[in-house]
Structure formats: C-alpha cells, structure tokens
Amino acid sequence: MQQKPPHAPPIAVIGMAARFAGAENVEQYWTNLIEGVESSNRTAGDGTGPDGGSRNGTFVRAVAQVGDIESFDADHFRIQPTEAVIMDPQQRVLLEVAAEALEDAGYAGEHDAVVGVFVGSGENHYFREYVAPTEARAGRSGDVRVTLANEKDFLAPRLAFKLGLNGPAITVQTGCATALSAVALACSALAAGDCDIALAGGVSLLMPDVDGYTYTEGGILSADGRCRAFDAEASGTIPGSGAGVVVLRRETDAQAARDHRRAVIRGWAVNNDGGSRGGFTVPNINGQETVIRAALVRAEVEPDQVGYIEAHGTGTAIGDPVEFEALRRVFATPGRPAGTPLVLGAVKPNIGHTDAAAGAAGLIKAALAVERAIVPGTLHFSSPNPEIDLASTPFTLTSETLPWDAEGPRIAGVSSFGLGGSNAHVVLESAPAAPAAPSRRSRQVLALSARSDDELNRMRERLAERLAAATSVDDAELADIAYTLGVGRARFARRWAAVVAGPADAVAQLRAADEADRPTARWSLALHGTPGELAAMGERIVSTEPLLRSALTELTGHADLLGLAPERAGALAALGVARVLLRLGLTFARVDAPKWARPAAQWLTGGADPALLEAALTACTADSDAGSVREGAGRIVVGPSFELADVAAAAWRAGVAVDWAAYYGDEPRGRVPLPTYPFTRRRFWLERPEADVAGNSPQAAPTRADTANITEFVEKVWCGVLGAERIEHDAHFLDGLGGDSLHAVEIGARLNEELGLELPIDLPFIAPTIEASSTYIEQALAMEKTS
C-alpha cells in the first residue's frame, strides 16, 4: 500500500547554470526557448554515415550537440594536463557548470554552509572510444588514474573536492530520470538537515564527431530528425548533449539570507514501475500517475492549482500516449476553475533528448517560466497525436510562447522518466519578491579578481555588459551587486576594484584603461587632522557605516560622538576607524599621529587594553597641530576626507583579503545573479587510435564461406551487447539471457554493419539463439551469392 509522503519544507532554487545545444549559459538557453529555436544540425537523411560511407537504413543527420567539449580550463581547477586529457569530458563539463551554478547563487566564496552534491552522468563514450584503446595500445591496464577520471562513482566526489564542498557527495544513476531524481534526493537531504545547500543535476555528452544516427522503424529516434512531442507527426526524439545544475536551499534559510529565489520546490517524488510493465524499457501509466500524485501530496497542492506541466515529452509512439494518459488521470479533475487552462510543454523538440541531463533541462525551463511569468511554446507542435484525447482535458498544447497570468503563485510540475521504469516528478512555484533594501552608502565598491589579467579584463567587460543592458539598476540593486561580488566569489591574485556612484559610473570605470596595483605586504596608518576635524569625520561616517557604529559601541558602549569634548570625540573617531580597518583584514606595522592624538595611537599599538582606554583618551589634550602626513603605497590616512569605501577598494587592489562580510555587517544585502567566471579553455583530447597490426587488430568481418567463423562472430556481437564473456550457442535470447528490444536492435544493427547485409533489425526475436541466428545469416549469405 502506498503511504502518504510526509510534508516537507519548501526548497528554494537559488542558482542555476547550464550548457545545452546552442546555449553556453542559462540566459542563452531561455532566449532560445522563448524564440522557438531548434538547436540541432538537422539536415535531410541521405543514407550515408559521418564519413560518407554507406549505412544500412536511413542515416539522419540530426543531433543537438554542445560545442567545444574537447576544451577545458584545467588550470582553473588545478588539474594536471595528463589527468585532464584522460578525464571523461562529462566530468569536466559538469565541473565548470557546477562552479557557474555556485557563482550564480552567490556562494562561490567563503562561507560556513555545508554543501551537498547530487549529480549523475550519461554513457562515457570518451573512455570506450579514446581512452581505453589508447591505454591498451600502450600496454597499460588497471591504471587507477584512468579509473578515477572515468568511473561514474567519482563524479560527485570530484565536484566536492574541486569546489570545496563538504556535504554528502552522491552520484545518482537512473537513466533518463537521473538529473530530476538527483534533485529529489537533494531536496530530501535538505529537508533532513544533511546539508544546508545542495547542488543537483546531470550531464550527458555525445562525441563531437557524432552528427546523426541510423533511423530504425519502431525505435525511439525520429525518422526525419525532428522531435514533435505529443504531435500527430511524431516519430521519435533526437540525440542531444547537455549539462544542467541547480543550487538548492531550504526556503526559510534562503529568505533569511535574502538569496535570489528563482522558484520554490514545494514537493517531489521518485518511484519505479516495478514488474507491472510489459517489458524493462516499456513505460507504465500507473507508475507515472503515482509519482505525480505523490509529489502533489507532498507539496500540499491540488491538481487544479497547477498551471504548467513540463513533460518528459520524447515524441515517441508509445511514450507520449502513456505519459498523456497518466497526466489526464491526475489533472482532468472536475474541480478545475473554468478559464484556467493547464499548459503542457516539452523541451526535447528544442535541444534533443539529453539523457541523464534531461530532468535538469526541464526543471531549469520550468523554474524560469514561473519566475518570469512566460511559458515557452512546444516547438513543432501542430495537431495532437490521435492516440491522445486532448479535447476532454484541461491541457493546452501550442507552439506559441504565452504569458502566464495567475492571480496567486504560479505553480508548475516537471516530469522525467527513465527507460528502466524510474520516474521522478517535482512541483515548484513562483517565489514571492523580496522587498528592496536601500543602502545607507551613496557609493559602492565593485571588487573583482581573476587568475590572469586577460581573465580579469574579460570579467570586467562581462559585468559592464550586464549593467549596460539592464533597463534600470537602482541604488539597492547596485549595492546587492557589490555585495555579491564581495562575498559570493572565489578570490584570486589579479585584482581590480572601483568605488562607483551609480550604474553609468560603474560601466565607465569597468571599461576604463586601468593597470592592476602591485600587492602590498606592509601597511601603516596615519591619523591626520585637528580634534574637531576628526570628530566631524566620525560623525559623518557613523551615519552610513554600520561597522563604525559597532566599533564605537564596543569602545564606549554607545556610538554617539555628539556632546563630547573635541579631543575625546576626535580620538574616539580615529580609534573606531582603526578598529574597522583591522576587522576588514588590514594590519599595520606602525601608526603615526599628531601630538594631541599620540596617547590614543600608543594605546592602539600597545595592545588596545580596554582598561587603559580611558586614560589614553584623557591624555589627548587640545593641540592645534593637525600633524603631517606622507601619502604613499601601503599608507592609509585617517583624516577629514576619509572614506571607508576608498580604503577598502585600495586594500583589495593591493592584495588584502578584505573581509567583505564584515564590511557589510548587519546591512540587509542580498545575493543576485551576475556574469560567471570567464574560463580560459585549452584542448585536452586524445587522438583516436589507429588500428593495430596483425594479432592486435580488431577482428575482421568473417568470410562468408566460413560457417564456424560466422557462429563465433555472432557470439562475439551478442557478448558485446549483452555484456557477457561467453554465451552458450543454444541459450535463448529472451528466456535465458534476459534480452530486450533495445538489445535486439543493437545486435541487428551491428550484424548488418559488419556483414553488409539487410537482416531484420529484430533478428534475435526471429532467431533467438546464437545457433539459430548463425543459420539465418548463412542462408542469407547463400541467397545473396546465388542472386
């Protein structure tokens, strides 16, 4: 009996990153979706393979590829070239995307949160086609480096290691449902308190030289290279590559931290069809219906509250009607208010079937839809599949992008189903907008850092483009941008900083020629001014700098300088500013002061004993001498014109590890999405090994007159597909070996390719033993010879 899933705390989506066909980032991905872009290299089928050679069946040149997967920024992640070149490109791409997702969330810098990783990947084609043959040719086997760089087990741990994440690191593998199942597990871990923040997603990459596929009637791939989900002309999906990662946090924590919440996950569920379906790869209505209902129950959401469903939507003859029927059972309820349609959509027509990353592609699309109140159209949809009864349901299917008008929160569901019967569903809703928090500061510090000057300059231009393209950036948003750059980014050696008065000033300074400052190892502090001047400086700054208010309160129990004698007020102001600078990370080799303030300076350099403070302040007597000051590198002057923002920016440029969290103190600032790090990628890709000579060469196709060789060859193909070392020649394909339709299609395709015949694609069903298949092939060869 199905138990009611427990209600769980809402989980906020606070960051995301992606690479899909035609899109290097989330914004490009979203633009492609709302503009109805088909991101594939589709051309007409011509019966030839990528090398121009003949292929049995119709070769369809259509695939949705991610560009430049051969390249990777190994230096950024401190990975040696010898390790990078043998590493599964899926690990490399996911590492970059996960780093971008953390930056998008504003948690790539130092923080105390426990961060978990829940990710999965697709088939490792690179190992099979490049790494393993290269290692074998070199006489190496069992190299632990190769294992660590290619086994899926180490996908999540590698991310945790390279990104410094110390929560659970779990690799999730459940076919096409991998990424959304990873999201569900991450939500459960957050709800259980296993981590404070979680990364979840998936990656699946085709090799760069794959430009199409051989169409097989009745298979899952499209006849014409187009995926038409739920459409009458649908004939299957197309292969796709991609990677997507979301950053999740408990909604209460995200709201308290003023994180940017793109959406809120209200409920989630995973299950498996079990043994109730007709075959291992056959979808099941009951299993899909059950998982959707369970997610809604956990979310405490009624079906008639949902306004959009991002479907699995493969465009296959079996999959679409099964999925639609499961959705109909859940959402075709009499309680749905009139005039509130439920939009049904699918992303695979845009980017292909991205396998282990498919759930991430759907979730990111749905999260952006609820955030931006826009539902992208379903590409290539014209009229419904005759096997689905669209008219009797509340569903709307359209190729047009629609506005999403809703009186209450916008609620969406996302489905992802795996070939092995694994099902996942997530319910998410729009997040309430956080009220703007004005900043007391009239100017903000933009602080950037990178590994090289070139990357720093590209980073500056990316930020300038972001600010220039914004329709409006108010003072509160500019303050949040500055805060995010300070606390939400990793720190590198090359530095740039500017104090800006507004977005236009920021763009101008970001694009101005500027040489990086040299790091400064030793700093000195100079107090400069009369008692009245320093007292006035303190009164001016205490109204805008929470840190100075805090420092003065620590010194005297209050932050008020008014009503104090000028000497006492001026000395306290100078000491308060000095404590602020120390808290930000500066240390001083010496402190200079005019005669009247020297007792205070000596107290500061002598250990700052609270018990001796009063005596030091009393000793600060009236003196008209403002003191002399010498400007220079590494010297900070606290005088009448002192501005904390200018000093913080100068210290950052000079290499000081400024504590930006302390700089903002209790100011209610929030993290906002900003351009991510500009990676410098280099090519790390093995060459495809040439065939070895003599005994090391792959087995050639058998001679057609050699009956014994035919049987051995058929056994080798069966073993390769079924993963067996040896198979008895009378073992039954279905009953004895557990073969299924996918195995049969692959065996038939391999036999046809190697033998140059046109055997039935389901030969193992017709001749279900090695012996019977061999006999069938012998007869086919004999007939060809006599014809």
Beta strands, then each sheet from edge to edge (+ up, - down):
strand 1: 11-20
strand 2: 58-60
strand 3: 71-72
strand 4: 115-121
strand 5: 169-171
strand 6: 197-204
strand 7: 213-215
strand 8: 242-250
strand 9: 263-272
strand 10: 308-310
strand 11: 342-345
strand 12: 374-375
strand 13: 395-396
strand 14: 402-403
strand 15: 411-417
strand 16: 422-429
strand 17: 444-450
strand 18: 494-500
strand 19: 524-527
strand 20: 590-592
strand 21: 635-638
strand 22: 682-683
sheet 1: 5+ 4+ 6+ 8- 1+ 9- 16+ 15- 10- 11- 13-
sheet 2: 2+ 7-
sheet 3: 3+ 22-
sheet 4: 12+ 14-
sheet 5: 17+ 18-
sheet 6: 20+ 19+ 21+
end
